[in-house]
């Protein structure tokens, strides 16, 4: 019994010391992105039944345990940095160091990391300031994703040497206004240029010349050429309202309704494009090219990147294309409060933690990622100071109880003597 009256206040003092250390940690991280409030809670240690054959007694007192609340959502903080990421909803970022250890965090304050051991054209990755790499699924050279699974998770690559393949032009449309042709032999020729991509993915300036046909009203001869190569030739006829009525191909030029097919040699490959002229008009005044569109794409090098709400790392290329380069994987922690806290608001799995699975934001809408934002700490400074006062009072009371137990014991020993 003598030992038990010391055990209760002694364990209470130790428990309150744990609580004060946790409060201090919370206050120190009140402005740390992704930091979660931890709270020390208490439970009594009940005495075990005393054995009739043993003098050992059960354990008395108070035991502390940590409740981490790491699944709690913090408010967003706008930073404007494209590698600052905030999760809205369930999930954690997964990080891996060079030793292969995996940790988890809600702190999305990332940066580019350089790895000298990686190939020269693939040495820029996303990671944190402690040298841990953000995990996800990266595309292959054909910009295709692998089978997304735990086994294919890897560092997210940001290469400065990526290029997006182009595609040749196969269709185009030209919108223009021609002057009225009254059939005079001295009427002026109208010309304009458009750009088309040949089979070698090279851009070609294609010249369109509209030659008024003498002796025929509202009729023009169209000649399309690129350099010294004639691509197509046709007769355009307009009705009295100025609308294109028909196209008649000349030579080998193929015509389909109000479109003609241009074929020939470009600067780096063949040109084969169907050009639609249905919106061409013939009115009074001078000629004017209003607009043109074509579906070819020139090759381009990567110029920039950004991360969208689905966690896709999108590359922006010099030809105006966007391609998905990788996707950030979010870890689904079944029992996050069982995880062990590490430096930098990272966590690792403990023996009590269930297996971690990952989900693809293209398939699951359980969460979204906001670029240019960070998740604020969930620490409430007012609550922490109130808890500090409460802990200090409990500590003082436990100390007073221990002092009283000590005095009672000394008194009892004195009486015995």
Secondary structure by P-SEA (a helix, b strand, c coil): caaaaaaaaaaaaaaaaaaaaaaaaaaaacccccbbbbbbbbbbbccccccccccbbbbbbbbbbbbccccbbbbbbbcccccbbbbccbbbbbbbcccbbbbbbcccbbbbbbbccccccccbbbbcccbbbbbbbbbccccccccccccccccccccccbbbbbbcccccccccccccccccccbbbbbbbbbbbcccccccbbbbbbbbbcccccbbbbbbbccccccccbbbbbccccccccccccccccccccbbbbbcccccbbbbbbbbcccbbbbcccccccccccccccccccccccccccccbbbbccccbbbbcbbbbbbbbccccccccccccbbbbcccccbbbbbbccccccccccccccccccccaaaaaaaaaaaaaaaaaaaaaaaaaaaaaaaaaaaac
